[in-house]
């Protein structure tokens, strides 16, 4: 008599978290061109990756209400958020998004890094 093998299916379900929050101060013009940035509100780029991915919409809303930044890209499927503005505005927006996600929605947030 053969013994039946037990099948186990594992699924990864990410928690509520930001996995990246990064500020690029004074990027070269080529980077803006490659990203298709059409605003004159430049000086820095802020990049975030947020899960669940729909929370990137919340992040975009918080960022634009917290500081004078423009949304370069937001994707509710990948959780990517890219903003631009002057360096202090982008930094303030990233801080506000992290604070909102952590303190209101209970997210684990990544520290803001900078280049």
C-alpha positions in Angstrom: 0.0 0.0 0.0 1.5 3.3 -1.0 1.3 6.3 1.3 -0.3 9.4 -0.3 1.9 12.4 -0.3 0.6 15.5 1.4 0.7 18.6 -0.6 1.4 21.9 1.1 0.8 25.3 -0.7 2.6 28.3 0.8 1.6 31.8 -0.1 3.5 35.0 0.8 1.3 37.7 2.0 3.2 40.9 2.7 2.4 43.0 5.7 1.6 46.7 5.8 5.0 48.3 5.1 7.2 50.6 3.1 10.1 48.7 1.8 11.9 51.8 0.4 11.8 55.5 1.1 14.6 57.4 -0.7 15.4 61.0 -1.6 17.6 61.8 -4.6 18.9 65.3 -4.2 19.7 67.2 -7.4 19.5 64.4 -9.9 21.0 65.0 -13.4 18.6 66.3 -16.0 18.8 62.9 -17.9 17.0 61.2 -15.0 14.1 63.6 -15.2 14.0 63.1 -19.0 14.0 59.3 -18.7 11.2 59.4 -16.1 9.2 61.8 -18.3 9.0 64.5 -15.7 7.3 67.5 -17.3 7.1 69.9 -14.3 9.5 72.7 -13.5 9.1 71.8 -9.8 12.5 70.1 -9.7 15.4 69.7 -7.3 14.9 66.3 -5.8 13.1 63.0 -6.4 11.4 61.0 -3.7 10.9 57.3 -4.3 8.8 54.9 -2.2 7.6 51.3 -2.5 4.6 50.5 -0.4 2.7 47.3 0.3 -0.2 46.7 0.1 0.2 48.5 -3.3 -3.1 50.4 -3.1 -1.6 52.4 -0.2 0.6 54.2 -2.7 -2.5 56.2 -3.5 -2.8 57.3 0.1 1.0 58.1 0.0 0.5 60.3 -3.0 -2.4 62.1 -1.4 -0.5 62.7 1.9 2.7 63.8 0.0 0.9 66.4 -2.1 -1.0 67.8 0.9 2.1 67.9 3.1 4.5 69.8 0.8 4.9 71.5 -2.5 5.6 68.4 -4.5 4.3 67.0 -7.8 3.5 63.3 -8.4 5.8 61.9 -11.1 4.4 58.4 -10.9 2.0 56.4 -8.7 1.1 52.7 -9.4 -1.6 51.0 -7.4 -0.5 47.6 -8.7 3.2 47.8 -7.8 3.0 50.2 -4.9 5.5 52.6 -6.5 5.4 56.3 -5.7 7.7 58.9 -7.2 7.4 62.6 -6.3 9.5 65.6 -7.2 10.0 69.1 -5.9 12.7 71.1 -4.1 14.9 69.1 -1.7 13.2 70.3 1.6 9.7 69.7 0.2 10.4 66.2 -1.0 12.0 65.4 2.4 9.0 66.8 4.2 6.6 64.8 2.0 8.5 61.5 2.6 8.5 62.1 6.3 4.7 62.9 6.2 3.9 59.8 4.3 6.0 57.6 6.6 4.4 59.2 9.7 0.9 58.8 8.3 1.4 55.2 7.3 3.0 54.3 10.6 0.9 56.3 13.1 -2.6 56.2 11.5 -2.5 52.9 9.4 -0.1 50.8 11.5 2.5 50.3 8.8 6.1 49.3 9.4 8.1 52.0 7.6 11.6 52.0 6.1 14.0 54.7 7.1 14.4 57.6 4.6 17.7 57.2 2.9 19.4 59.9 0.7 21.8 60.3 -2.2 
